[in-house]
């Protein structure tokens, strides 16, 4: 279970009985982590977001088997509209897909990708339109656009208690948010952060755990 260490991190601070009201799985890919959260937090509403056209039908079908998972085929960012999307399904690693153009695709069997356009929304807009008042836990895997997603929360970020996301000190997409930029934003918004390097990773990427002070 990929979320195991993150759940342990949360429970060390909240206790074993704590259940968040809401979890967002942003950049869900195949809904795996949403399903894991549903098993750990059975009374929590989980909202999963994945814009990749390659993945939408699979995610929609899978979500139907989990009553507390709600799937939305949209990208999350700091604008409302449409953006170009780089689908890396042909590269052998659909998880490398991004709103950002690849400089180098890592953990892929080729450097192939397809360009398309996908709907994108700010989370503050989406939450208001869908009557979601707050979210306590964010699980993010957006391939370099984490900062845009967080900025698009507006004042709703104030109620977030825990964030898991990837961060990299070197860019491998054009416009890639770097680790120090992401950490600075989180510190400025009342979070402490821990960084856990992934080994091996050619660009030094790892995971950030952020928790509100």
TAURCOR-V472777 format. One record per pair of residues at least 6 apart in sequence whose ideal C-beta (glycine too) atoms are under 7 Angstrom apart, sorted by the first residue. I is the first residue (numbers start at 1). J is the second residue. D is the distance in Angstrom with one decimal. If there is no record, write none. Layout:
BEGIN
i=I j=J d=D
i=I j=J d=D
END
This chain:
BEGIN
i=1 j=36 d=5.1
i=2 j=32 d=6.9
i=2 j=33 d=6.0
i=2 j=36 d=6.6
i=3 j=33 d=5.7
i=3 j=36 d=4.8
i=3 j=37 d=6.4
i=3 j=139 d=7.0
i=6 j=164 d=4.9
i=6 j=209 d=6.6
i=7 j=40 d=5.6
i=9 j=209 d=5.6
i=10 j=162 d=5.5
i=13 j=211 d=6.7
i=19 j=41 d=5.2
i=19 j=43 d=5.2
i=19 j=44 d=5.7
i=20 j=41 d=6.3
i=20 j=44 d=5.3
i=20 j=136 d=3.9
i=20 j=137 d=4.9
i=21 j=44 d=6.6
i=21 j=45 d=6.8
i=21 j=134 d=6.9
i=21 j=136 d=6.3
i=22 j=44 d=6.7
i=22 j=45 d=5.2
i=22 j=47 d=6.9
i=22 j=132 d=6.4
i=22 j=134 d=6.5
i=22 j=135 d=4.3
i=22 j=136 d=6.2
i=23 j=37 d=5.1
i=23 j=41 d=6.7
i=23 j=44 d=5.6
i=23 j=46 d=4.8
i=23 j=137 d=4.5
i=23 j=139 d=6.8
i=24 j=47 d=5.3
i=24 j=135 d=5.2
i=24 j=138 d=5.1
i=25 j=33 d=5.3
i=25 j=34 d=4.5
i=25 j=37 d=6.8
i=25 j=46 d=6.3
i=25 j=48 d=4.3
i=25 j=139 d=5.0
i=26 j=49 d=5.1
i=26 j=76 d=5.1
i=26 j=138 d=6.5
i=26 j=139 d=7.0
i=26 j=140 d=4.6
i=26 j=142 d=6.0
i=26 j=149 d=5.8
i=27 j=49 d=6.9
i=27 j=50 d=6.6
i=27 j=140 d=6.2
i=27 j=141 d=4.2
i=27 j=142 d=4.1
i=27 j=143 d=6.9
i=28 j=34 d=5.8
i=28 j=48 d=4.1
i=28 j=49 d=6.3
i=28 j=50 d=4.2
i=28 j=59 d=6.4
i=29 j=50 d=6.0
i=29 j=55 d=6.2
i=29 j=94 d=6.7
i=29 j=95 d=5.2
i=29 j=141 d=6.9
i=30 j=55 d=6.3
i=30 j=58 d=6.4
i=30 j=59 d=6.7
i=31 j=48 d=5.7
i=31 j=59 d=4.9
i=31 j=62 d=4.8
i=31 j=63 d=6.3
i=31 j=69 d=6.9
i=31 j=71 d=6.9
i=33 j=139 d=5.4
i=34 j=46 d=5.1
i=34 j=48 d=4.4
i=34 j=69 d=5.0
i=35 j=66 d=6.3
i=37 j=44 d=6.8
i=37 j=46 d=5.2
i=38 j=46 d=5.8
i=38 j=66 d=5.0
i=38 j=68 d=5.5
i=38 j=69 d=5.6
i=42 j=68 d=6.9
i=44 j=68 d=6.4
i=45 j=68 d=5.7
i=45 j=70 d=6.8
i=46 j=68 d=5.8
i=46 j=69 d=4.9
i=46 j=70 d=6.9
i=47 j=70 d=5.0
i=47 j=72 d=6.8
i=48 j=59 d=6.8
i=48 j=63 d=6.9
i=48 j=69 d=6.1
i=48 j=71 d=4.9
i=49 j=72 d=5.2
i=49 j=74 d=5.8
i=49 j=76 d=5.3
i=50 j=56 d=6.9
i=50 j=59 d=5.4
i=50 j=73 d=6.6
i=51 j=73 d=6.1
i=51 j=74 d=5.5
i=51 j=75 d=3.9
i=51 j=85 d=6.2
i=51 j=118 d=3.9
i=51 j=119 d=6.8
i=52 j=87 d=5.8
i=52 j=94 d=6.7
i=52 j=97 d=5.1
i=53 j=87 d=6.8
i=53 j=116 d=6.2
i=54 j=87 d=5.8
i=54 j=89 d=4.5
i=54 j=94 d=5.8
i=55 j=94 d=6.6
i=56 j=73 d=4.4
i=59 j=71 d=5.1
i=60 j=71 d=5.7
i=63 j=69 d=4.7
i=63 j=70 d=7.0
i=63 j=71 d=4.0
i=74 j=119 d=4.9
i=74 j=120 d=6.6
i=74 j=121 d=5.5
i=75 j=83 d=6.6
i=75 j=85 d=6.9
i=75 j=99 d=5.9
i=75 j=118 d=5.2
i=75 j=119 d=6.8
i=75 j=120 d=4.1
i=76 j=121 d=6.7
i=76 j=123 d=5.8
i=76 j=149 d=4.5
i=76 j=152 d=6.5
i=77 j=83 d=6.8
i=77 j=99 d=6.7
i=77 j=120 d=4.5
i=77 j=122 d=6.9
i=77 j=145 d=6.3
i=77 j=148 d=4.6
i=77 j=149 d=6.2
i=77 j=152 d=5.6
i=78 j=122 d=6.0
i=78 j=148 d=4.4
i=78 j=151 d=4.6
i=78 j=152 d=4.2
i=79 j=120 d=6.2
i=79 j=122 d=6.7
i=80 j=121 d=5.2
i=80 j=122 d=5.7
i=80 j=125 d=5.5
i=81 j=120 d=6.2
i=82 j=117 d=5.0
i=82 j=118 d=6.8
i=82 j=119 d=5.9
i=82 j=120 d=6.6
i=83 j=99 d=5.4
i=83 j=117 d=6.8
i=83 j=118 d=6.5
i=83 j=120 d=4.8
i=84 j=115 d=6.0
i=84 j=117 d=5.9
i=85 j=97 d=7.0
i=85 j=99 d=5.8
i=85 j=116 d=5.2
i=85 j=117 d=6.4
i=85 j=118 d=4.3
i=86 j=97 d=6.1
i=86 j=98 d=5.5
i=86 j=101 d=5.7
i=86 j=102 d=6.0
i=86 j=113 d=4.8
i=86 j=115 d=6.1
i=87 j=97 d=5.0
i=87 j=113 d=6.1
i=87 j=114 d=4.6
i=87 j=116 d=6.0
i=88 j=94 d=6.1
i=88 j=96 d=4.2
i=88 j=97 d=4.7
i=88 j=105 d=6.0
i=88 j=108 d=6.6
i=88 j=113 d=4.7
i=90 j=110 d=6.9
i=90 j=112 d=4.1
i=90 j=113 d=6.8
i=90 j=114 d=6.6
i=91 j=105 d=5.2
i=91 j=108 d=3.9
i=91 j=109 d=6.5
i=91 j=110 d=5.1
i=91 j=111 d=6.6
i=91 j=112 d=5.0
i=91 j=113 d=6.2
i=92 j=108 d=5.3
i=92 j=109 d=3.6
i=92 j=110 d=6.5
i=93 j=105 d=7.0
i=93 j=107 d=5.4
i=93 j=108 d=4.4
i=96 j=105 d=5.1
i=96 j=106 d=7.0
i=96 j=108 d=5.8
i=96 j=143 d=6.5
i=97 j=143 d=6.9
i=98 j=143 d=3.6
i=98 j=144 d=5.8
i=98 j=145 d=6.8
i=98 j=173 d=5.6
i=99 j=145 d=5.2
i=100 j=143 d=6.7
i=100 j=144 d=4.8
i=100 j=145 d=6.3
i=100 j=173 d=3.6
i=100 j=174 d=5.7
i=100 j=175 d=5.2
i=100 j=176 d=6.2
i=101 j=173 d=6.4
i=101 j=174 d=4.6
i=102 j=113 d=6.1
i=102 j=172 d=7.0
i=102 j=173 d=5.6
i=103 j=171 d=6.4
i=103 j=172 d=5.1
i=103 j=173 d=6.0
i=103 j=174 d=6.1
i=104 j=172 d=5.0
i=105 j=111 d=5.3
i=106 j=172 d=6.1
i=106 j=202 d=5.7
i=106 j=203 d=6.9
i=122 j=152 d=3.6
i=123 j=149 d=6.9
i=123 j=152 d=5.1
i=123 j=153 d=4.5
i=123 j=156 d=6.4
i=124 j=152 d=6.5
i=124 j=153 d=5.7
i=124 j=154 d=3.7
i=124 j=156 d=5.4
i=127 j=156 d=5.6
i=134 j=156 d=6.7
i=134 j=159 d=4.0
i=135 j=156 d=6.9
i=135 j=159 d=6.8
i=135 j=160 d=6.1
i=136 j=159 d=6.8
i=136 j=160 d=6.4
i=136 j=161 d=4.7
i=136 j=162 d=6.8
i=137 j=161 d=6.8
i=137 j=162 d=4.9
i=138 j=160 d=5.9
i=138 j=163 d=4.5
i=139 j=164 d=5.0
i=140 j=146 d=5.5
i=140 j=149 d=6.3
i=140 j=163 d=6.8
i=140 j=164 d=6.8
i=140 j=165 d=3.9
i=141 j=166 d=6.1
i=142 j=149 d=5.7
i=143 j=173 d=6.5
i=144 j=173 d=4.3
i=144 j=176 d=3.8
i=144 j=177 d=5.8
i=145 j=177 d=6.7
i=146 j=165 d=4.8
i=146 j=177 d=5.6
i=146 j=182 d=5.7
i=147 j=177 d=4.1
i=147 j=181 d=6.2
i=147 j=182 d=5.6
i=147 j=185 d=5.9
i=150 j=157 d=6.4
i=150 j=185 d=6.5
i=157 j=189 d=6.0
i=160 j=212 d=7.0
i=161 j=211 d=6.7
i=161 j=212 d=5.0
i=162 j=210 d=7.0
i=162 j=211 d=5.5
i=163 j=191 d=7.0
i=163 j=210 d=4.0
i=164 j=207 d=6.4
i=164 j=209 d=6.0
i=165 j=208 d=5.4
i=166 j=205 d=5.8
i=166 j=207 d=6.1
i=167 j=179 d=4.1
i=167 j=182 d=5.1
i=167 j=195 d=6.7
i=167 j=205 d=6.9
i=167 j=206 d=6.4
i=167 j=208 d=4.7
i=168 j=176 d=6.8
i=168 j=178 d=6.6
i=168 j=179 d=5.9
i=168 j=203 d=5.2
i=168 j=204 d=6.3
i=168 j=205 d=4.0
i=169 j=178 d=6.1
i=169 j=179 d=4.6
i=169 j=204 d=4.9
i=170 j=203 d=4.3
i=170 j=204 d=6.0
i=171 j=178 d=6.5
i=172 j=203 d=5.2
i=182 j=208 d=6.7
i=183 j=193 d=5.2
i=186 j=193 d=5.4
i=186 j=210 d=4.9
i=187 j=193 d=6.9
i=190 j=212 d=5.6
i=190 j=213 d=5.7
i=191 j=210 d=4.3
i=191 j=211 d=6.4
i=191 j=212 d=5.7
i=191 j=213 d=6.9
i=192 j=211 d=5.8
i=192 j=213 d=5.6
i=193 j=208 d=5.4
i=193 j=209 d=6.9
i=193 j=210 d=4.9
i=194 j=209 d=4.7
i=195 j=206 d=5.5
i=195 j=208 d=5.6
i=196 j=206 d=5.2
i=196 j=207 d=4.7
i=197 j=204 d=6.6
i=197 j=206 d=3.9
i=198 j=205 d=5.5
i=198 j=206 d=4.8
i=198 j=207 d=7.0
END
